[in-house]
Amino acid sequence: MRITLEITRLLNCAFNRTMNQSDKSIGSALSVLGQHGKSFRFAGHFLSRDQLEGSARLYRFCRFIDDLVDETLNSDTARAQLEQFKKELKIGRSSHPVIQDFICLASDSRMQPKVISELIKGIESDLEPVIVEDTAQLVRYCYRVAGTVGLLMCDVLDVSEPRARVHAIDLGIGMQLTNIARDIREDALRGRRYIPAQWIGDISPQALTVPGNSHSSVIQAAVEKLLQLAEHYYDSGSEGLRFLPPRSKIAISIAAKVYREIGVVLGEQEYDPFLGRAHVTLPRKFRVALKLALSSRRSRTYVPHVQSLHLHLEDLPNAHASA
């Protein structure tokens, strides 16, 4: 059965290519990346054409699933659509161009189905009201919606070193923690509170939408704590960059550093999420890239992965399990 499905998948992808659909699909993927993934699109100039196109196709799939959940007016309808897409991913054939293109990308890049499954599971969890209880739940969520993307990027960039994968997970987690710190109010308006109750008590999502309330100092402290936690994962993610091909290493290093800079901007705003959405301006991106280029000439000894970073992830694909 598995061989039959794989043959079907390969033939379907080949058919799409012969129908001249791939150029339009790639152009669409690059457009989505340019519009929504500005940090990575900036860094993407350093990737080869094939690497950039593969990265854009992966980003478009993630964005498509994410938008399906975020923009739905009916969670049951969105859930039914996700179930249909999961079936199509399993059989290797879809009538939806974004899903079909991703099926081809996943096949060509030899992506692990269980990693894709965890990604969708994480995004799908946002169809319900989100009230995170503790750090473990927070980190597991970040693994599912972003650590998995790090793993899939390893496949897109054809990274062969097994040690790279745990660090790729951590880079994704670090970026997602930054994302959560930046988008606290935006997420709260959707009924989601990713800051653990373990940190801030029973503050409701509604309370996170109102600036200048009695919880302001607690919220600012929580934003700072999110970013401090992110730094541990960024440090680990940076260790894995040495395992990437040269051009990929430059691009991912810049993308990570630019995203990390969002946390610096939040710090300059005294960790107040109500002072406008923190973003890194284009001149600042260039400064970050230049500083990175100058510092990257200094080689450092590899620091093995810190297992405690995956304390809450041991049952998940490619995580660092305890001995």
C-alpha positions as CSV (number, residue, x, y, z in Angstrom):
1,M,0.0,0.0,0.0
2,R,2.8,2.5,0.9
3,I,4.6,1.8,-2.4
4,T,1.4,2.3,-4.3
5,L,0.7,5.6,-2.6
6,E,4.3,6.8,-3.3
7,I,4.0,5.9,-7.0
8,T,0.7,7.8,-7.2
9,R,2.3,10.8,-5.4
10,L,5.3,10.8,-7.8
11,L,3.2,10.5,-10.9
12,N,0.8,13.2,-9.8
13,C,3.7,15.6,-9.2
14,A,5.3,14.7,-12.5
15,F,1.9,15.4,-14.2
16,N,1.7,18.8,-12.6
17,R,5.2,19.7,-13.9
18,T,4.4,18.6,-17.4
19,M,1.3,20.8,-17.4
20,N,3.6,23.8,-16.9
21,Q,2.0,24.7,-13.5
22,S,5.1,24.7,-11.5
23,D,6.4,28.2,-12.6
24,K,3.1,29.8,-11.7
25,S,3.0,28.0,-8.4
26,I,6.5,29.0,-7.5
27,G,5.8,32.6,-8.5
28,S,2.7,32.6,-6.2
29,A,4.8,31.1,-3.3
30,L,7.4,33.8,-3.6
31,S,4.7,36.4,-3.7
32,V,3.2,35.1,-0.4
33,L,6.7,35.0,1.2
34,G,7.4,38.5,0.1
35,Q,4.1,39.8,1.4
36,H,4.0,38.0,4.8
37,G,7.5,36.6,5.6
38,K,9.5,39.8,5.3
39,S,12.3,38.8,7.6
40,F,12.9,35.5,5.7
41,R,12.4,37.1,2.3
42,F,15.1,39.7,3.2
43,A,17.5,36.8,4.1
44,G,16.4,34.7,1.1
45,H,18.5,36.8,-1.3
46,F,21.4,34.7,-0.1
47,L,19.8,31.3,-1.0
48,S,20.2,29.6,-4.3
49,R,17.1,29.8,-6.5
50,D,16.1,26.2,-5.7
51,Q,16.5,26.7,-2.0
52,L,14.5,30.0,-2.1
53,E,11.7,28.4,-4.1
54,G,11.5,25.4,-1.8
55,S,11.5,27.6,1.3
56,A,8.8,29.8,-0.2
57,R,6.6,26.8,-1.1
58,L,7.0,25.5,2.5
59,Y,6.1,29.0,3.9
60,R,3.1,29.2,1.6
61,F,1.7,25.9,2.9
62,C,2.2,26.9,6.5
63,R,0.6,30.3,5.8
64,F,-2.3,28.7,4.1
65,I,-3.1,26.3,7.0
66,D,-2.5,29.1,9.5
67,D,-4.9,31.5,7.7
68,L,-7.5,28.8,7.4
69,V,-7.6,28.6,11.2
70,D,-7.1,32.3,12.0
71,E,-9.6,33.7,9.5
72,T,-12.4,31.2,9.8
73,L,-15.8,32.3,11.0
74,N,-16.8,28.7,11.8
75,S,-14.3,26.4,13.6
76,D,-16.3,23.3,12.6
77,T,-15.9,24.1,8.9
78,A,-12.2,24.8,9.3
79,R,-11.7,21.6,11.2
80,A,-13.5,19.6,8.5
81,Q,-11.3,21.3,5.8
82,L,-8.2,20.4,7.8
83,E,-9.4,16.8,8.1
84,Q,-9.8,16.7,4.3
85,F,-6.4,18.1,3.7
86,K,-4.8,15.6,6.1
87,K,-6.4,12.8,4.1
88,E,-5.1,14.3,0.9
89,L,-1.6,14.6,2.3
90,K,-1.8,10.9,3.3
91,I,-2.9,9.7,-0.1
92,G,-0.6,12.1,-2.0
93,R,-3.2,13.8,-4.2
94,S,-5.2,17.0,-3.8
95,S,-7.4,19.2,-6.0
96,H,-6.2,22.3,-4.1
97,P,-3.1,23.8,-5.7
98,V,-1.4,24.7,-2.5
99,I,-1.8,21.3,-0.9
100,Q,-0.8,19.5,-4.1
101,D,2.3,21.6,-4.5
102,F,3.2,20.9,-0.9
103,I,2.7,17.2,-1.5
104,C,5.2,17.4,-4.3
105,L,7.6,19.4,-2.2
106,A,7.3,16.9,0.7
107,S,8.0,14.0,-1.6
108,D,10.9,15.6,-3.3
109,S,12.5,16.7,0.0
110,R,11.7,13.4,1.8
111,M,9.9,15.1,4.6
112,Q,8.7,13.0,7.6
113,P,4.9,12.6,7.6
114,K,4.9,12.6,11.4
115,V,6.6,16.0,11.5
116,I,4.0,17.4,9.1
117,S,1.3,15.9,11.3
118,E,2.6,17.6,14.4
119,L,2.7,21.0,12.5
120,I,-1.0,20.7,11.5
121,K,-1.9,19.5,15.0
122,G,-0.3,22.6,16.5
123,I,-2.1,25.0,14.1
124,E,-5.4,23.2,14.5
125,S,-5.2,23.6,18.3
126,D,-5.8,27.3,17.8
127,L,-9.4,26.6,16.6
128,E,-10.2,26.3,20.3
129,P,-9.8,29.1,22.9
130,V,-6.2,29.0,24.1
131,I,-5.3,29.3,27.7
132,V,-1.8,28.1,28.3
133,E,-1.3,26.7,31.8
134,D,2.5,26.2,32.2
135,T,5.9,26.5,30.5
136,A,5.7,22.8,29.3
137,Q,2.5,23.5,27.4
138,L,4.0,26.7,25.9
139,V,7.1,25.0,24.7
140,R,5.2,22.0,23.2
141,Y,3.0,24.4,21.3
142,C,6.0,26.3,20.0
143,Y,7.5,22.9,18.9
144,R,4.4,22.0,17.0
145,V,3.9,25.3,15.1
146,A,7.5,26.3,14.6
147,G,10.0,23.7,15.7
148,T,8.5,21.4,13.1
149,V,9.1,24.1,10.5
150,G,12.8,24.1,11.4
151,L,12.8,20.4,10.8
152,L,11.1,20.7,7.4
153,M,13.5,23.5,6.4
154,C,16.3,21.0,7.1
155,D,14.7,18.8,4.4
156,V,14.2,21.6,2.0
157,L,17.8,22.8,2.3
158,D,19.0,19.2,2.1
159,V,20.8,19.2,5.5
160,S,22.4,15.8,6.0
161,E,24.0,16.2,9.5
162,P,21.7,14.5,12.0
163,R,22.8,16.8,14.8
164,A,21.4,19.8,13.0
165,R,17.8,18.7,13.6
166,V,17.6,19.3,17.4
167,H,19.1,22.8,16.8
168,A,16.6,23.5,14.0
169,I,13.8,22.7,16.4
170,D,15.2,25.2,18.9
171,L,15.6,27.9,16.3
172,G,11.9,27.5,15.5
173,I,10.9,27.6,19.1
174,G,12.9,30.7,19.7
175,M,11.3,32.5,16.8
176,Q,7.8,31.5,17.9
177,L,8.4,32.7,21.5
178,T,9.4,36.1,19.9
179,N,6.3,35.9,17.8
180,I,4.1,35.4,20.9
181,A,5.8,38.2,22.8
182,R,5.2,40.6,19.8
183,D,1.6,39.6,19.2
184,I,0.1,39.3,22.7
185,R,-2.7,41.8,22.0
186,E,-3.4,40.5,18.5
187,D,-3.7,36.9,19.8
188,A,-5.8,37.9,22.8
189,L,-8.3,39.5,20.5
190,R,-8.8,36.0,19.0
191,G,-9.3,34.6,22.5
192,R,-5.8,33.2,22.9
193,R,-3.4,33.6,25.8
194,Y,-0.1,31.9,25.3
195,I,1.5,33.4,28.4
196,P,1.4,30.6,31.0
197,A,-0.9,31.0,34.0
198,Q,2.2,29.7,35.9
199,W,3.7,33.1,35.1
200,I,0.7,35.5,35.3
201,G,-2.1,33.8,37.1
202,D,-5.6,33.8,35.7
203,I,-5.4,37.0,33.6
204,S,-7.9,36.6,30.8
205,P,-7.3,37.1,27.1
206,Q,-9.7,40.1,27.3
207,A,-7.5,41.7,29.9
208,L,-4.6,41.5,27.5
209,T,-6.3,43.6,25.0
210,V,-6.7,46.7,27.2
211,P,-3.7,49.0,27.5
212,G,-2.9,50.7,30.7
213,N,-4.8,48.4,33.0
214,S,-3.9,47.1,36.4
215,H,-2.1,44.1,34.9
216,S,0.4,46.2,32.8
217,S,3.5,45.5,34.9
218,V,2.7,41.8,35.1
219,I,2.3,41.6,31.3
220,Q,5.5,43.5,30.7
221,A,7.4,41.2,33.0
222,A,5.9,38.2,31.2
223,V,7.0,39.6,27.8
224,E,10.5,40.0,29.1
225,K,10.4,36.4,30.4
226,L,9.2,35.1,27.0
227,L,12.2,36.8,25.4
228,Q,14.6,35.6,28.0
229,L,13.4,32.0,27.3
230,A,13.6,32.6,23.6
231,E,17.3,33.5,24.0
232,H,18.2,30.1,25.3
233,Y,16.6,28.5,22.2
234,Y,18.2,31.0,19.8
235,D,21.6,30.2,21.3
236,S,21.0,26.5,20.7
237,G,19.6,27.2,17.2
238,S,22.7,29.2,16.3
239,E,24.9,26.2,17.2
240,G,23.2,24.2,14.5
241,L,23.9,26.7,11.7
242,R,27.4,25.3,11.2
243,F,25.8,22.1,9.8
244,L,24.1,24.0,6.9
245,P,25.5,24.4,3.4
246,P,27.4,27.8,3.1
247,R,24.7,29.8,1.3
248,S,22.0,28.4,3.5
249,K,24.0,29.2,6.6
250,I,24.2,32.8,5.6
251,A,20.5,33.1,4.8
252,I,19.2,31.3,7.9
253,S,21.7,33.2,10.2
254,I,20.4,36.5,8.9
255,A,16.7,35.5,9.1
256,A,17.2,34.3,12.7
257,K,19.2,37.4,13.7
258,V,16.6,39.8,12.2
259,Y,13.8,37.9,14.0
260,R,15.8,38.0,17.2
261,E,16.1,41.7,16.8
262,I,12.3,42.0,17.3
263,G,13.0,41.1,20.9
264,V,15.5,43.9,21.1
265,V,12.9,46.3,19.7
266,L,10.4,45.1,22.4
267,G,13.1,45.7,25.0
268,E,13.5,49.3,23.8
269,Q,9.7,49.7,24.2
270,E,10.1,48.5,27.9
271,Y,8.4,45.2,26.9
272,D,5.1,47.0,26.5
273,P,3.0,45.2,23.8
274,F,0.6,48.1,23.5
275,L,3.1,50.5,22.1
276,G,2.5,49.3,18.5
277,R,3.6,46.1,16.8
278,A,7.4,45.8,17.1
279,H,9.1,45.5,13.8
280,V,12.7,45.7,12.4
281,T,13.1,48.5,9.8
282,L,14.9,47.8,6.6
283,P,18.0,50.0,7.5
284,R,18.1,48.1,10.8
285,K,18.0,44.8,9.0
286,F,21.0,45.8,6.9
287,R,22.9,46.8,10.0
288,V,22.0,43.4,11.6
289,A,23.2,41.6,8.5
290,L,26.4,43.6,8.3
291,K,27.2,43.0,11.9
292,L,26.6,39.3,11.5
293,A,28.8,39.2,8.4
294,L,31.7,40.7,10.4
295,S,31.2,38.5,13.4
296,S,30.7,35.2,11.5
297,R,34.4,35.2,10.5
298,R,35.3,34.0,13.9
299,S,34.8,30.3,14.3
300,R,33.8,28.8,17.6
301,T,33.9,25.3,19.0
302,Y,30.7,23.4,18.7
303,V,28.6,23.2,21.9
304,P,26.5,20.0,22.0
305,H,22.8,20.3,22.3
306,V,21.5,20.9,25.8
307,Q,19.0,18.1,26.5
308,S,17.1,20.1,29.1
309,L,15.8,22.4,26.4
310,H,13.7,19.4,25.2
311,L,12.6,18.3,28.7
312,H,9.0,18.7,27.7
313,L,9.4,17.4,24.1
314,E,10.9,13.9,24.5
315,D,7.9,12.1,22.9
316,L,7.9,14.4,19.8
317,P,9.7,13.7,16.5
318,N,13.4,14.4,16.4
319,A,13.5,15.9,19.9
320,H,16.5,15.2,22.1
321,A,15.4,12.3,24.3
322,S,16.9,11.8,27.7
323,A,19.5,9.0,28.0
